């Protein structure tokens, strides 16, 4: 590993890109501590401590605690992610967006532009809602907002929208001039930023005698096992052999080679967990904000300690895994593209039969992938219940955060390795034999 780091330092372009990413990460973290004016930070922190098991708590996880502190990056990059998901969903049902997705580079530029517009609209709507919501919150006789009114709403909207646009620009710059996907790295950094605080909380509980050293060692070993399993599923794929026809041009023969279509075991990524988690947090969120008796009754059954919560949560993840996989992967389009270029799957007729074969394989491999996602999602709850670990530390044993961290880390490592191989250096892992390069 030390030799690989030395190799990175010897490649000027790679060294410059990594340095740029590190500097932009520092800028992002600094912005996460610049508060919005006219907000009482102490009152806000006291109020937010009761919102951990709600949608707001989940949102705060993705923005590295900036929402709890109500800083200029309170919304993080999440409006951009939401806009991207909406545009992607529209691409499966709206003919106009379907055509754009097939128009190559020009279509991608238009989709990117629409995503930016959607980001601004979503950030504006969310900023307005946050400003109205903050004005109504009090802790005892203490108001969170010192000077409520139109001026405060305007300040919040301008500040938060500007912060979101800046992060969107920052992510695009990191993608273009750095290494890895800039938007993903921003989310990655927001999640990782919580890890030192989780370690500190766990260390305090250990010093207080709540757990033994043996328990802590077992927990750390178990975390390594969980991370290894996530890596295997993230990289896991089912390859379908494809044969291209031979072409004779003059005295030379072109084509005739075999290749593979890699179908990922986890095609949907972390989106199913995000969707399911958002739905499961709705009862708690509404019960916290609206004191209706029915909502208080429903809240008791949707607490994280109730078995019904785990059962419904896991079932929703399996459902959304199949749902989102069907949206992002179309076997009919893939079969048509293979037929267009004359490629065939051995022993399968081009067209409909090929599409049915791909769909059947995808359906089969999605089942274990969806079950694994469900198990990873509910793993922190089991850790909290049986190991009596605080949820802040247990959240790194599974769930959305772990999947994002592992996925982004793998993607960034593979891009670094590809740059090193281009310059004839060994890769980062096992002599440059990462599976992503095969």
TINUNU-82213 format. One record per residue (C-alpha): x, y, z. Coordinates in steps of 0.5 Angstrom, whole numbers, padded with zeros to 4 digits, always signed. Example, Ala and Ser with C-alpha at 12.3 -4.5 7.8 and 13.67 -1.06 7.14 Angstrom:
+0025-0009+0016/+0027-0002+0014/
***
This chain:
+0000+0000+0000/+0006+0005+0002/+0009+0003-0005/+0002+0005-0008/+0002+0012-0005/+0009+0013-0007/+0007+0011-0014/+0001+0016-0014/+0006+0022-0012/+0010+0020-0018/+0004+0022-0023/+0003+0029-0023/-0004+0029-0026/-0007+0024-0021/-0003+0028-0015/-0006+0034-0018/-0013+0031-0018/-0013+0028-0011/-0011+0034-0008/-0016+0038-0011/-0021+0033-0009/-0018+0034-0002/-0019+0042-0002/-0026+0042-0004/-0028+0037+0001/-0025+0042+0006/-0029+0047+0003/-0035+0043+0004/-0034+0042+0011/-0032+0049+0013/-0039+0051+0010/-0042+0046+0014/-0040+0050+0020/-0043+0057+0018/-0050+0058+0021/-0056+0062+0018/-0057+0068+0021/-0062+0070+0027/-0063+0062+0029/-0061+0061+0036/-0056+0055+0036/-0057+0052+0043/-0065+0052+0042/-0064+0049+0035/-0060+0043+0038/-0064+0042+0044/-0070+0041+0039/-0067+0037+0034/-0064+0032+0039/-0072+0029+0039/-0072+0029+0031/-0067+0023+0030/-0072+0018+0029/-0076+0022+0024/-0075+0024+0016/-0071+0030+0019/-0066+0025+0022/-0065+0021+0016/-0064+0028+0012/-0059+0030+0017/-0055+0024+0016/-0054+0025+0009/-0051+0032+0010/-0046+0031+0015/-0050+0034+0021/-0051+0041+0017/-0059+0041+0018/-0058+0040+0025/-0054+0046+0026/-0058+0049+0020/-0052+0052+0017/-0051+0055+0009/-0051+0047+0007/-0057+0045+0011/-0060+0042+0005/-0053+0039+0003/-0053+0036-0004/-0060+0032-0003/-0064+0037-0008/-0060+0035-0013/-0060+0028-0012/-0068+0028-0011/-0068+0032-0018/-0064+0027-0021/-0068+0021-0019/-0075+0025-0021/-0072+0026-0028/-0070+0018-0028/-0077+0016-0026/-0080+0021-0032/-0075+0018-0037/-0079+0011-0036/-0086+0014-0037/-0085+0020-0041/-0084+0020-0048/-0080+0026-0049/-0075+0024-0043/-0074+0017-0046/-0072+0021-0053/-0067+0025-0049/-0064+0019-0046/-0063+0016-0053/-0060+0022-0056/-0053+0021-0054/-0049+0027-0051/-0054+0033-0053/-0059+0029-0050/-0055+0028-0043/-0053+0036-0043/-0061+0037-0044/-0062+0032-0038/-0057+0035-0034/-0060+0042-0035/-0067+0040-0033/-0064+0037-0027/-0060+0043-0025/-0067+0047-0026/-0071+0042-0022/-0065+0042-0016/-0066+0050-0015/-0074+0049-0015/-0074+0043-0010/-0068+0047-0006/-0073+0053-0006/-0079+0050-0004/-0075+0046+0002/-0072+0052+0004/-0079+0056+0005/-0082+0050+0008/-0076+0050+0013/-0076+0057+0015/-0084+0057+0016/-0083+0051+0020/-0077+0054+0024/-0081+0060+0026/-0086+0056+0030/-0082+0052+0034/-0080+0054+0041/-0076+0050+0047/-0080+0052+0053/-0081+0060+0053/-0075+0060+0048/-0076+0061+0041/-0071+0058+0036/-0072+0064+0031/-0070+0071+0034/-0073+0075+0029/-0079+0072+0025/-0082+0075+0019/-0081+0076+0012/-0074+0078+0013/-0072+0071+0016/-0076+0067+0011/-0072+0071+0005/-0065+0070+0009/-0066+0063+0010/-0069+0062+0002/-0063+0066-0001/-0058+0063+0004/-0060+0055+0003/-0061+0056-0004/-0054+0059-0006/-0051+0054-0001/-0055+0048-0005/-0053+0051-0012/-0045+0052-0010/-0045+0045-0007/-0048+0042-0014/-0043+0047-0018/-0037+0044-0013/-0039+0037-0014/-0039+0038-0022/-0032+0041-0021/-0030+0035-0017/-0032+0030-0022/-0029+0034-0028/-0022+0036-0025/-0022+0031-0019/-0022+0024-0018/-0029+0020-0017/-0036+0022-0018/-0036+0029-0014/-0044+0029-0012/-0043+0022-0009/-0036+0024-0006/-0040+0030-0002/-0045+0025+0001/-0040+0020+0003/-0036+0026+0006/-0043+0028+0010/-0044+0021+0012/-0036+0020+0014/-0036+0026+0018/-0041+0023+0023/-0036+0017+0025/-0031+0021+0030/-0037+0023+0034/-0040+0016+0034/-0033+0013+0036/-0033+0018+0042/-0040+0016+0044/-0038+0009+0044/-0031+0010+0048/-0035+0014+0053/-0040+0008+0054/-0034+0003+0055/-0031+0008+0060/-0037+0008+0064/-0037+0001+0064/-0043-0001+0060/-0039-0006+0055/-0033-0010+0056/-0027-0010+0052/-0029-0017+0049/-0036-0014+0047/-0032-0008+0043/-0027-0013+0040/-0033-0017+0037/-0037-0011+0035/-0031-0009+0031/-0030-0016+0028/-0037-0016+0026/-0036-0009+0023/-0031-0012+0018/-0035-0018+0016/-0041-0013+0015/-0037-0009+0010/-0034-0015+0007/-0041-0018+0005/-0043-0011+0003/-0037-0011-0002/-0038-0018-0005/-0045-0016-0006/-0044-0009-0009/-0039-0012-0014/-0043-0019-0015/-0045-0020-0022/-0048-0025-0027/-0045-0025-0033/-0049-0027-0040/-0045-0029-0045/-0046-0025-0052/-0043-0027-0059/-0041-0022-0064/-0042-0025-0072/-0036-0025-0076/-0035-0020-0082/-0030-0021-0088/-0027-0015-0091/-0023-0016-0096/-0018-0021-0094/-0019-0020-0087/-0024-0022-0082/-0027-0018-0076/-0031-0019-0070/-0033-0026-0068/-0031-0025-0061/-0035-0027-0055/-0036-0022-0049/-0041-0021-0043/-0047-0017-0041/-0045-0016-0033/-0052-0016-0029/-0051-0013-0022/-0054-0017-0016/-0055-0010-0013/-0058-0006-0019/-0062-0002-0015/-0056+0001-0011/-0059+0004-0004/-0065+0007-0007/-0070+0002-0005/-0067+0003+0002/-0068+0011+0002/-0075+0010-0001/-0077+0005+0004/-0074+0009+0010/-0077+0015+0008/-0084+0012+0008/-0083+0008+0015/-0081+0015+0018/-0087+0018+0016/-0091+0016+0022/-0086+0019+0027/-0085+0025+0023/-0093+0027+0023/-0094+0025+0030/-0088+0029+0032/-0091+0035+0028/-0098+0034+0029/-0101+0032+0036/-0107+0027+0033/-0109+0021+0037/-0109+0017+0031/-0102+0019+0029/-0100+0018+0037/-0103+0011+0036/-0099+0009+0030/-0093+0012+0032/-0092+0006+0037/-0092+0001+0032/-0087+0004+0028/-0082+0005+0033/-0075+0002+0031/-0076-0003+0037/-0082-0006+0035/-0082-0012+0031/-0087-0009+0026/-0083-0004+0024/-0077-0009+0022/-0082-0013+0018/-0085-0008+0014/-0079-0004+0013/-0076-0011+0010/-0082-0012+0006/-0081-0005+0003/-0074-0006+0001/-0075-0012-0003/-0081-0009-0006/-0077-0003-0008/-0071-0007-0010/-0075-0010-0016/-0079-0004-0017/-0073+0001-0018/-0069-0005-0022/-0075-0005-0027/-0074+0002-0028/-0067+0003-0029/-0066-0003-0033/-0070-0005-0039/-0069-0012-0042/-0073-0010-0048/-0068-0005-0050/-0062-0009-0049/-0064-0014-0053/-0066-0009-0059/-0059-0006-0058/-0056-0013-0059/-0060-0015-0065/-0058-0008-0068/-0051-0010-0068/-0052-0017-0070/-0050-0020-0063/-0053-0026-0060/-0054-0030-0054/-0052-0037-0055/-0058-0042-0056/-0063-0036-0056/-0067-0033-0061/-0065-0025-0062/-0071-0020-0060/-0077-0023-0056/-0073-0029-0053/-0067-0026-0051/-0071-0020-0047/-0075-0026-0044/-0068-0030-0042/-0065-0023-0039/-0071-0021-0035/-0071-0028-0032/-0064-0028-0030/-0065-0021-0027/-0071-0023-0023/-0067-0029-0020/-0061-0025-0018/-0065-0019-0016/-0068-0024-0010/-0062-0025-0006/-0060-0018-0007/-0066-0015-0005/-0066-0020+0001/-0059-0018+0003/-0061-0010+0002/-0066-0012+0007/-0062-0015+0012/-0057-0010+0012/-0062-0004+0013/-0065-0007+0019/-0058-0010+0022/-0057-0003+0026/-0063-0004+0030/-0061-0011+0032/-0054-0009+0034/-0058-0003+0038/-0063-0009+0041/-0058-0014+0043/-0051-0011+0044/-0054-0005+0047/-0050+0000+0043/-0052+0007+0042/-0056+0008+0035/-0051+0013+0033/-0045+0008+0033/-0050+0002+0031/-0052+0006+0024/-0045+0004+0021/-0046-0003+0022/-0051-0003+0016/-0056+0001+0013/-0056+0007+0007/-0050+0010+0010/-0045+0004+0010/-0048+0002+0003/-0046+0009+0000/-0039+0009+0004/-0037+0002+0001/-0040+0004-0006/-0037+0011-0007/-0030+0008-0004/-0030+0002-0009/-0032+0007-0015/-0026+0012-0013/-0021+0007-0012/-0022+0004-0019/-0022+0010-0022/-0015+0012-0018/-0013+0005-0020/-0015+0006-0028/-0011+0012-0028/-0005+0009-0025/-0005+0003-0030/-0005+0008-0035/+0001+0011-0033/+0004+0003-0032/+0004+0003-0025/+0001-0003-0021/-0006-0002-0018/-0008-0001-0011/-0010-0007-0009/-0007-0014-0010/-0002-0012-0016/-0007-0008-0019/-0012-0014-0020/-0019-0011-0017/-0025-0014-0020/-0027-0007-0023/-0022-0008-0028/-0023-0014-0031/
***
